[in-house]
Amino acid sequence: MSQKNKHHSEQSKVEDLEKNKVSHEDQPLTSNQGLKITDDQHSLKAGERGPSLLEDFYLREKITHFDHERIPERVVHARGSAAHGYFELTSSLSEYSKAGFLQKEGTRTPVFTRFSTVAGSKGSTDLARDVRGFSVKFYTQEGIYDLVGNNIPVFFIQDAVKFPDLIHAVKPEPHNEIPQAASAHDTFWDFVSVMPESMHMIMWTMSDRAIPRSYSRMEGFGVHTFRLVNEAGKSFFVKFHWKPVLGVHSVVWEEAQMISGADPDFHRRDLWQSIEDGNYPEWHLGVQIVEEEREHDFDFDLLDPTKIIPEEEVPVRIIGRMVLDRNPDNFFAETEQVAFHPGHLVPGIDFSNDPLLQGRLFSYTDTQLIRLGGPNFHEIPINRPTVPVRNNQRDGYMRQTIDKGQTSYHPNRLGGGCPFQSKMSEGGFTSYHERIDGHKIRNRSKSFFDHFSQAALFYRSQSKVEKTHIENALKFELGKVKSVEVQKRVVAMLAEVDKGLAEGIAEGLGLHLAEIAVDQFNHSIPADANPEDFQPQKKKVGLEKSEALSMENTKKDSIQGRRVAFLIHEGTSANSLDKMKEAIEKEKANVFLIAPKLGSFKLGNSKNYGIDHTYQTAMSVLFDAVFVPEGEVKGHPKSAKLFIEEAFRHCKPIGGEGHAGNLIEEAIKIHNMEINQTPGLFIETTPKAFIDGIAQHRFWDREEMIQG
Ligand code: HDD
C-alpha cells in the first residue's frame, strides 16, 4: 500500500471510530489495572455539590499519571523529529569492513533517524541558527549500530572535557534565561573568543548551512575519524558522509526569523508531510577511507574533530542509500525515547582516539540513565535490537524482561554455561588491537594547534553571496553582544582567518580593525591556563578551494517536495492555473492556492478549487516559489503584492501569466529594477522554464542588485 493510501485508510479508520462503528465491547475504557470504567467525566463526590473523596482511586490514578507525563528533555539536541526507513547497501565495503550490513549489495537494514537542533529547548523553533543533529540507528543483524553525527563535518572543541563549558556558554544565560535557541549573546562569543579551535566550526555555523531549508536538503557527517576493520583484521580510518539526493539548500536569515514566527515546526512539518505524500527523503552514504599507513600524510591530525579531510585529497565513495518512508506512530514513544550512542557498534567498525569521541562514549549512557530513568532503556521498543539479547544483567527500574532460570552469572555450570561468549569468527566483537605507547598526560598533541587554515579554506571556498551571508551573520551575532571586549577579541580572531572579513565585521560593529591588536586573543589567555594550549599556529594555504564546501555547487535538478504558492482570486483563469499546477505536481512538488478568503472557487469551469490559505494564514517565507495565474490585478488584495515583494527579496523564483505581469511589476516597484532584466522572474514562460527555475532554488544575483 502506498503511503498515501495508508494515510487514507487510517483516515477512514478514524472516521469509522468517530461514527461509532466500533462497538463499545471492542474498545472499553479501562483503568491501568484493566478495570472497565463507567464514568470518566466526574470525580467521586460526597453529594452532587460536596467535596471529592480520597477514595476515588480512578481519579488519583489518572491525575498521578498525568503529573508524571514529562521526562527531562535532552540536555542538548532537545528539539528534534524522526522517521523510520531503511539503509540499502549499493556497493560492498567488504574489502574494508566485516560489518554484516556492509557486505552484500542490496542488503536492507531498518533505520530510525532523528534530526535536531542543539541549543534550544524541546519547544523551540526549528529555524534557529544552529548545528543540526543527524542521528541514525541501524537495526542490524549483529545488533544496533548508531551513527550519531551532525550536518556540519567539524566541531567547536577538540576535547570532550570542554563540552559542558561550550554548552553552558551557548544555552540561555543563567541569570535571566535569555536568549532561547540562539548563539547571538555574550557568553557564547566570550567562550569562542578564548577558544581559537572553534573558528572553523564558527565559519560553518555562521554560513547558511546553519539555517537549512529542510532536513531532506541537509548533508550529514559522522564528524570524527572512525575505524573500519576487515575480516583479516586490517584497519582503515574512515569519515562518514550523508549526501542528500535533493541537494543541499538553505533559507536566508531574514526568512529564518520570519518562519520562526509563522511556523516554528517548519522542518518537522516538512519531514512529516513529505513522508505522508510519498516523497520519501533520501540520502547517499559515502565514506572517505584512509589506509593506516597514510595516517600522518595530512597537514592536520586525523584525530582532530575540528578538521575535515578535503574531498580533493580523499574522494567520497558512495556505498549505499537511506530512505525515510514511515512516520513514527507516537512522538513520545519513539522520537523522544530513542537513545542514540556513538558507542553502539558492530564488528567491523571501531573508534579512533579522537579525544572528543572518547568523551562522548561515556556521556551518552550516562545521559540516558537520568533521562529515561534507569538502566533498562534498551528495552524500550524503539531502542530494542532486532536480534535476541542475552546476558547476566538483571533487574533495575522498569525491567521488562522476565529472565528465567537459576543463574545470573558467568561462568556457571548450573545454567549449563549459558549464555556463551562468541569467538571473533562467530561474530563476536573485539576491539581493534591498536598499539598504544605513551605517557599518561593531560595535554593535546601539537598537531592539533592549526586552528585557522581550514577555517580560511572554508571561507575561500564560498561563493560571493555565501561570503556576504557569513559576514551578515557575524554582524548580527556580534551586534547582539554587549561586551565590546568580546567583540574585539572575536574580530581579532577572525582577522587570522580572513583580513577582509574581519575588516567588514569591525566596521559594522563600529570598531577599527587597525586598532584591535591582531594578537588580542593571546592576551585573553585565562590566568589559570597553560599558555601552551593557547598558541595557535598561523594559517597555511594549501588547497585554494574545496568545491564540496560551497552549497552553490550542489545539485539543482529536482523540485520534489518544494512548496509553490499560487496567488488567485475568484476571477483567476482556470486554464492558466491548471496548466502550471499539473506540470508542477507531476514533478512531485506541492501547489497551495492562496486567496483573499477560504472556501472553494469555481473559476468559470465545472471544477471546485479548494483554497488552502488566506494571506492571514500563509506568508511567502513558507514557500519556495510563487506563481500568479492570469487574472485581473484588481481582484488581488494589497497583501498579494507584499507576498510577492517578500519572495522577491528572498531571491525566489516568481512566475506569472497575463495580467499577473503587471501585479508583479507593481509589487517590486520599490526595488527599481527592470522586470525583464531581473533574474528569476518567469513572466509568460513555459511551465518547464518555471520548473527549472524552481530547481535553481534561489537567484542570488538579485540579492546583489537589490542591495546595490
Ligand atoms: Fe552529542 C546528543 C551529536 C559531541 C553529549 N549529540 C547528541 C545528539 C546528536 C549529537 C546528533 C542527539 C541524539 C538524538 O537525536 O537523540 N555530539 C554530537 C556530535 C558531537 C557531539 C556530532 C561531536 C562531534 N555530545 C558531544 C560531546 C558530548 C556529547 C563531546 C559530551 C561529552 N550529546 C551528548 C549527550 C546527548 C547528546 C549529553 C544529549 C541527549 C543524548 O545524548 O542522548 O549525551
Boltz pocket constraint, residues with backbone or C-beta under 6 A from the ligand:
constraints:
  - pocket:
      binder: B
      contacts: [[A, 74], [A, 75], [A, 76], [A, 77], [A, 80], [A, 114], [A, 115], [A, 116], [A, 132], [A, 133], [A, 134], [A, 135], [A, 148], [A, 149], [A, 150], [A, 154], [A, 155], [A, 159], [A, 160], [A, 161], [A, 163], [A, 221], [A, 222], [A, 223], [A, 224], [A, 305], [A, 335], [A, 338], [A, 339], [A, 340], [A, 356], [A, 357], [A, 359], [A, 360], [A, 363], [A, 364], [A, 365], [A, 367], [A, 368]]
      max_distance: 6.0
